[in-house]
């Protein structure tokens, strides 16, 4: 379950929700929520209205939505040439979620 709505994601993307983009917006939020749940590694469910999870869900949802513009991990920019996308794009988000993490494995 996503921690944000497609309307919140659309605002962050500065677009309007339409019948044509609704499923794509939801898929981006769902993918981000899956990553969030994995990073938090919780035994207790998190409140769906948690503000930190909401912000990370929106920010990561924006990245998922815009990923189509960075096929193969590169972004083409006419002024600077081709820029390579970071290797681990979720790391900064997982750090933000540390206050909610419950299980810390021992390696």
C-alpha positions as CSV (number, residue, x, y, z in Angstrom):
1,X,0.0,0.0,0.0
2,X,1.4,3.4,-1.0
3,X,2.0,6.1,1.6
4,X,0.8,8.9,-0.8
5,X,-1.9,9.5,-3.3
6,X,-1.7,10.0,-7.1
7,X,-2.9,13.5,-6.6
8,X,0.0,14.3,-4.3
9,X,2.4,12.7,-6.8
10,X,0.9,14.7,-9.6
11,X,1.3,18.0,-7.7
12,X,5.0,17.1,-7.1
13,X,5.4,16.4,-10.9
14,X,3.4,19.5,-11.8
15,X,1.0,17.6,-13.9
16,X,-2.7,16.8,-13.9
17,X,-4.1,13.4,-13.2
18,X,-5.9,12.0,-16.2
19,X,-7.4,8.7,-17.2
20,X,-4.3,8.1,-19.4
21,X,-1.7,8.6,-16.6
22,X,-3.6,7.4,-13.5
23,X,-2.3,3.8,-13.7
24,X,1.3,4.9,-14.3
25,X,1.2,7.3,-11.4
26,X,-0.2,4.6,-9.1
27,X,2.5,2.1,-10.3
28,X,5.2,4.6,-9.5
29,X,3.8,5.1,-5.9
30,X,3.4,1.3,-5.4
31,X,7.0,0.7,-6.6
32,X,8.3,3.3,-4.2
33,X,6.2,1.9,-1.3
34,X,7.6,-1.5,-1.9
35,X,11.2,-0.1,-1.6
36,X,10.2,1.9,1.5
37,X,8.8,-1.2,3.2
38,X,11.9,-3.2,2.3
39,X,14.2,-0.5,3.6
40,X,12.3,-0.1,6.9
41,X,12.4,-3.9,7.6
42,X,9.6,-3.6,10.2
43,X,7.7,-6.2,12.2
44,X,5.0,-3.8,13.0
45,X,3.0,-2.1,10.2
46,X,3.7,1.6,9.8
47,X,0.8,4.1,10.0
48,X,-0.2,4.8,6.3
49,X,-0.5,8.5,7.2
50,X,3.1,8.7,8.4
51,X,4.6,12.0,7.1
52,X,8.1,10.7,6.6
53,X,7.0,7.7,4.6
54,X,4.6,10.1,2.7
55,X,7.5,12.4,1.7
56,X,9.8,9.6,0.7
57,X,7.0,7.9,-1.3
58,X,6.3,11.1,-3.2
59,X,10.0,11.9,-3.9
60,X,10.8,8.3,-5.0
61,X,7.6,8.2,-7.0
62,X,8.8,11.3,-8.9
63,X,12.0,9.5,-9.7
64,X,10.2,6.4,-10.9
65,X,7.9,8.5,-13.1
66,X,10.9,10.3,-14.6
67,X,12.9,7.1,-15.0
68,X,11.5,6.7,-18.5
69,X,13.5,9.8,-19.5
70,X,16.7,8.1,-18.3
71,X,16.7,4.8,-20.2
72,X,19.7,2.6,-19.6
73,X,20.8,4.8,-16.7
74,X,21.8,7.9,-18.7
75,X,20.1,11.2,-19.2
76,X,20.7,13.0,-22.4
77,X,21.2,16.8,-22.0
78,X,21.8,18.9,-25.0
79,X,24.1,21.5,-23.2
80,X,26.2,19.0,-21.2
81,X,26.1,15.8,-23.1
82,X,25.1,12.5,-21.6
83,X,24.9,12.3,-17.8
84,X,25.0,8.9,-16.0
85,X,22.4,8.3,-13.3
86,X,23.6,7.3,-9.9
87,X,24.1,3.5,-9.3
88,X,22.0,3.3,-6.1
89,X,19.2,5.7,-6.5
90,X,17.3,4.6,-3.3
91,X,20.2,4.9,-0.8
92,X,19.5,8.5,0.2
93,X,15.8,7.6,0.8
94,X,16.7,4.6,2.9
95,X,18.9,6.8,5.1
96,X,15.9,9.2,5.6
97,X,13.8,6.2,6.7
98,X,16.3,5.0,9.4
99,X,14.1,6.4,12.3
100,X,11.4,3.8,11.3
101,X,13.7,0.8,10.8
102,X,13.1,-1.9,13.3
103,X,15.3,-4.8,12.3
104,X,19.1,-4.4,11.9
105,X,20.6,-7.7,10.7
106,X,23.9,-8.9,12.0
107,X,26.4,-9.9,9.3
